Amino acid sequence: MPKPASDILSSITLGNGLVESRQFNDQRQETQLLAMRGGSRYLELDTYYCANLGSSCADNTGNILGELISFDTVGGAAAFGAVQTLVRQKNLWVSSGSGSLPSV
């Protein structure tokens, strides 16, 4: 059984004040990269290794099966989000403000 990801660097503050944090599953696979500054989400990348964007499954082979890419409104630009599964575009949305992301 793999060791937990507790000894992996999970958060760092960059020189420009951006805080980059990462989350890992019990197999030490990165499941989330989040970059924030001043309460604004500059980038969120959620990675899924299970079908249907599941968080755990018995047949996790380590292959990325889906990604969720999103960020909040920053400097007047529209918020953006996209879901990609098996290298095919599934959903794409743009909104005029930050808020909850649509369910997939």
N, C-alpha and C positions, 0 to 999 in steps of 0.2 A: 504494500500500500504506500503511495507517495506521501512524502512529508507535507504538512500544511504549509501554506504560503506565508506564514507569519514572519519568516526571516527575509522576505523579499521587500525591497524599498517600496512603500505604498504611497508615499506623498513627498513632494518636494516643492519648495517655493522658488521660482525663477527670479532673476534679477529685475524683471519688469513688473513683479508683483503677482504674476499669474501663478496660481497654485495648481499643480498637476497631481492628480491622484489616480491610483489604479486599484482595481479589485480583482481577485483571483478566485477560482473555484478550488475544490479539494484536490484536483489533479494539477494544480499550479498553472492552469491555463488562464491567461488574462481574459476577464469577462467585461471589464469596463475601464475606459480611459476617460477621465473628466478633467477639463481645464476650466478653472473659474477665476474671476477677479472681481472684487467688490460686489459679490452677489450675482454677477452675470455669468451665465454658462457660455463660455466661448466655444467649447467643443465637447460633445459627448459622443463616444463611440462605444456601443454595446456590442459584444461579440457572442454569438451563440454556436454551440457545438452539437446541438440536438435539433431534430426536425421540428418544424412549426414554431421556431424561436423558443423552444423549451429551455429551462434552466438546468435540468438534469435528466439523464436518461441512461439506460443500461448499455446502449450501443454507441457511446461517445468514443469515436476513433481519433479525436484530436483534430479532425478536419473542420474548418469553419463552415457552417451551413447557413449562417445568416448574420447580418450586421444591421444595426440601427445607428444612423448618423444624424445628429441634431445639434442645434445651438439656438440661443435666445437672440432677441433683437439687441443689436449692439450698434450704437452710433447711427440710429435711424434706418439701418438695413432691416429687411424683413427677416423674421425667424424662418428657419428651414429645417426640414426633416426628411429623411429617406430611409426606406427599408429595402435591403437587398437580400435575397435568398438564392443560394446556389448560383451566384453570379448573374442572376436575372433581376431586373428591376421589378419590384412588386408594388410599392406605393411611393408616391412623392407628393409632398404638400408644402405650401408656402403660406404663412399667415402674416398678418400685419402687426402682431404683437406676441410677446412671450406668453406662455400658458401651458396647459397640459397638452401632451402629444396625443394624436388619435390612436386608438387601439388598433392592433394589427392581428 
